[in-house]
Amino acid sequence: MISLLLGHGNAASVKLLMASQARKHRGFRTERVVAEYLSTWWQGATVGRGSGKDIVNVPFDAEVKSRTAFQPLAYLRQLKARTDKSGELGFGILRLNGQGESPEDYACIIRLGDLLPLLILKYGHLDKEPTESDIDRCSGCGSYMIRKCLTCHPMITNAHDAILVKRSITDGTIDQ
């Protein structure tokens, strides 16, 4: 295709095509970097070509984006369409311009309705707003914790059930 464009002397089209290809390859590389990073926790995490999910062999749906244009509503709609069918948690991982290949620094975008159950699982055991003096390090794993380590002693229920139990406890319909 480049030779056809060069034959017609359209240098601007060639530059546009080459820039477009570079962005495409940057996107593919970003997916690989994120998959490698996630494989630290989920062995077998890899790029999912053609499956709909950008990263497969993980218990969630991560949409990886590495674009100049920021279209969060489009990303959220794309994820919601997939996760409504799969029931998985969905979020977007965004490699912003100027970021290198350190995926722990990439931004994430998630629907508040999907984030809330995670926050309740993490902080629902608290009866008051924590202060800095409440934050401690777990002697077992080194994670930061408030009262109890949810890394060493995670909740064994799913988020939906945890919310229902928390509501029932606070409204008095379940004995503590």
C-alpha positions in Angstrom: 0.0 0.0 0.0 2.9 2.4 0.8 4.3 1.8 -2.7 1.0 2.7 -4.2 0.8 5.9 -2.2 4.4 6.7 -3.1 3.7 6.1 -6.7 1.2 8.9 -6.6 3.5 11.2 -4.7 1.2 11.5 -1.7 3.8 11.9 1.1 1.2 13.1 3.6 -0.8 9.9 3.2 2.3 7.8 3.8 3.1 9.7 7.0 -0.4 9.3 8.2 -0.4 5.5 7.4 3.0 5.1 9.2 1.8 7.0 12.3 -1.4 4.9 12.3 0.7 1.7 12.2 2.9 2.9 15.1 -0.2 3.6 17.2 -1.5 0.2 16.4 1.7 -1.5 17.4 1.9 0.6 20.6 -1.6 -0.7 21.4 -0.5 -4.4 20.8 2.6 -3.9 22.9 0.5 -2.3 25.7 -1.7 -5.4 25.8 1.3 -7.7 26.1 2.8 -5.5 28.9 -0.4 -5.6 30.9 -0.8 -9.4 30.4 2.7 -10.0 31.6 2.1 -7.8 34.6 -1.2 -9.6 35.5 0.4 -13.0 35.0 2.2 -12.3 38.3 -1.1 -12.9 40.1 -3.0 -15.0 37.5 -0.7 -17.5 35.8 -1.6 -17.9 32.2 -2.9 -14.3 31.7 -2.3 -13.5 28.1 -3.5 -11.3 25.3 -6.9 -12.6 23.9 -7.0 -12.1 20.2 -10.5 -12.3 18.7 -12.2 -13.4 22.0 -13.6 -9.9 22.8 -11.5 -9.7 26.0 -8.2 -8.0 25.7 -6.7 -10.2 28.5 -7.8 -13.8 28.9 -7.3 -16.4 31.7 -8.2 -13.8 34.4 -11.4 -13.6 36.4 -12.4 -10.2 35.1 -12.7 -8.3 31.8 -10.0 -5.7 31.2 -10.2 -3.5 28.2 -6.7 -2.2 27.4 -6.5 1.2 25.6 -3.4 3.0 24.4 -4.9 5.9 22.4 -4.4 9.6 22.0 -8.2 10.2 22.0 -9.8 9.8 25.4 -13.3 8.4 25.1 -14.2 7.0 28.5 -17.9 6.7 27.8 -17.2 4.5 24.7 -14.8 2.3 26.8 -17.5 1.9 29.6 -20.2 1.1 27.1 -18.0 -1.5 25.3 -17.2 -3.2 28.7 -20.8 -3.1 29.9 -22.0 -4.8 26.8 -19.5 -7.7 27.4 -19.9 -7.9 31.2 -23.7 -7.9 31.1 -23.4 -11.2 29.3 -20.4 -12.7 31.2 -21.2 -11.4 34.7 -17.5 -10.5 35.1 -16.2 -7.3 36.7 -15.1 -5.0 33.9 -12.7 -2.1 33.8 -10.5 -0.2 31.4 -6.8 0.0 31.6 -5.5 3.2 30.0 -1.9 3.8 28.9 -1.7 7.6 28.7 0.6 9.5 26.4 4.0 9.9 27.9 3.8 6.7 30.0 6.3 4.1 29.4 6.0 0.4 29.9 5.3 0.3 33.7 1.7 -1.0 33.8 1.4 -0.4 37.6 1.3 3.3 36.7 -1.4 3.0 34.1 -4.8 4.5 34.8 -8.0 2.5 35.2 -11.6 3.4 34.6 -14.5 1.6 36.1 -18.2 2.2 36.7 -19.0 3.4 40.2 -21.6 0.7 40.5 -18.9 -1.9 39.9 -16.4 -0.3 42.2 -18.8 0.0 45.2 -19.0 -3.7 46.0 -15.2 -3.9 46.0 -15.0 -1.0 48.4 -17.5 -2.6 50.7 -15.5 -5.8 50.7 -12.4 -3.9 51.5 -13.7 -1.4 54.0 -17.2 -2.7 55.0 -15.8 -4.1 58.2 -15.2 -0.6 59.5 -17.7 1.0 61.8 -16.1 4.5 61.6 -14.0 6.5 59.3 -10.4 5.3 59.7 -7.7 7.8 60.7 -4.0 7.5 59.8 -3.3 6.0 63.2 -5.7 3.1 62.3 -3.6 2.1 59.3 -1.0 -0.6 60.1 1.2 -3.2 58.3 0.3 -6.8 58.4 3.1 -8.9 60.1 2.2 -11.8 57.8 2.3 -10.3 54.3 3.3 -6.7 54.7 0.1 -5.3 53.2 -1.4 -2.1 54.6 -4.4 -2.9 56.8 -7.1 -1.5 59.0 -7.8 -3.7 62.0 -7.5 -7.0 60.0 -5.6 -8.0 57.0 -7.9 -8.7 54.1 -5.0 -10.1 52.0 -4.1 -12.8 54.5 -7.7 -13.3 55.7 -9.9 -12.4 52.7 -13.6 -12.5 52.8 -14.8 -15.8 51.4 -18.1 -14.5 50.1 -18.9 -12.7 46.8 -19.5 -9.0 46.7 -23.3 -9.1 46.1 -23.8 -11.4 49.2 -21.5 -9.2 51.3 -23.6 -6.1 50.5 -26.8 -7.9 51.4 -25.4 -9.1 54.7 -23.9 -5.7 55.6 -27.3 -4.1 54.8 -29.1 -6.7 56.9 -26.8 -6.2 59.9 -27.2 -2.4 59.8 -30.9 -2.5 59.5 -31.3 -5.0 62.3 -32.8 -7.9 60.4 -29.8 -10.2 61.2 -28.5 -10.8 64.7 -24.8 -10.1 65.0 
